[in-house]
Amino acid sequence: MSYLPSKDKKETYVRELFNTISNGYDRTNKMMSLGRDERWRELVVKRAQVKPGQTILDVCCGTAKLTMKLAEAVGPGGKVIGLDFSENMIEVGKENISSSPHRDIIELMQGNAMALPFEDQQFDAVTVAWGLRNVPELEVALKEMIRVLKPGGMLVSLDMSKPSAPVFKQAYWLYFEKLVPLIGKFGAGKSSAYRYFCESAKAFPDARKLTQIFARNGLTETRYKNVMGGTLAIVEGKKE
């Protein structure tokens, strides 16, 4: 049985999926990453070259964990907008930022990554964590993120990739196919959502190919950094 929806049904499917698992999403992420997800978000902030006073957009922000890291980096003179199309994830995000000392410079809003509700060249940097894999049209979303990015700004993505080392590669996919759905059922109450995550990771371009897509869409200084043995990757590019 395939858990990957067709392209025309993907937006509705993914939105409903994340609405369903929103309450257990952070807990499950922590379990799956063995507590290392915070460190990965810190790497995204570093690679985005975020500076105090800047205005940053976090696309597919989910429960606003990365959004809060970005707000910490821009400080009181800056602004961070987190956008996600799942209203339930946004609500959990609002709960998360309520205790943040940087909550006054964070704005969370519901919106579509493929039709961003912002003017051209509005943001100093754009980030997207575990989001490009879930949009129906990757390059449409990518073009939108580039459109709202200021010249000289960085676009940085954190997402799944594909390990290549023998033995480790087989062990990883076995873990993802067999154990991750069980973790998802325990942590978020929905194993089928995490079966979708596995299938979408297999279908998503690996780090090298995604870097090429970034370059094809006009970004320069494109590169990638493998994380966790190549199971994840940070892919980045600069808008000239």
Buried (B, 14 or more C-beta within 10 A) or exposed (E): EEBBBEEEEBBEBBBEBBBBBBBBBBEBBBBBBEEEBEEBBBBBBEBBBBEEEBBBBBBBBBBBBBBBBBBBBBBEEBBBBBBBBBEBBBBBBBEBBEEBEBBEBBEBEBBBBBEBEBEEBBBBBBBBBBBBBBBBBBEEBBBBBBBBBBEEBBBBBBBBBBBEEEEEBEEBBEBBBEEBBEBBBEBBEBBBBBBBBBBBBEEBBBBBBBBBBBBEBEBEEBBBBBBBEBBBBBBBBBBE
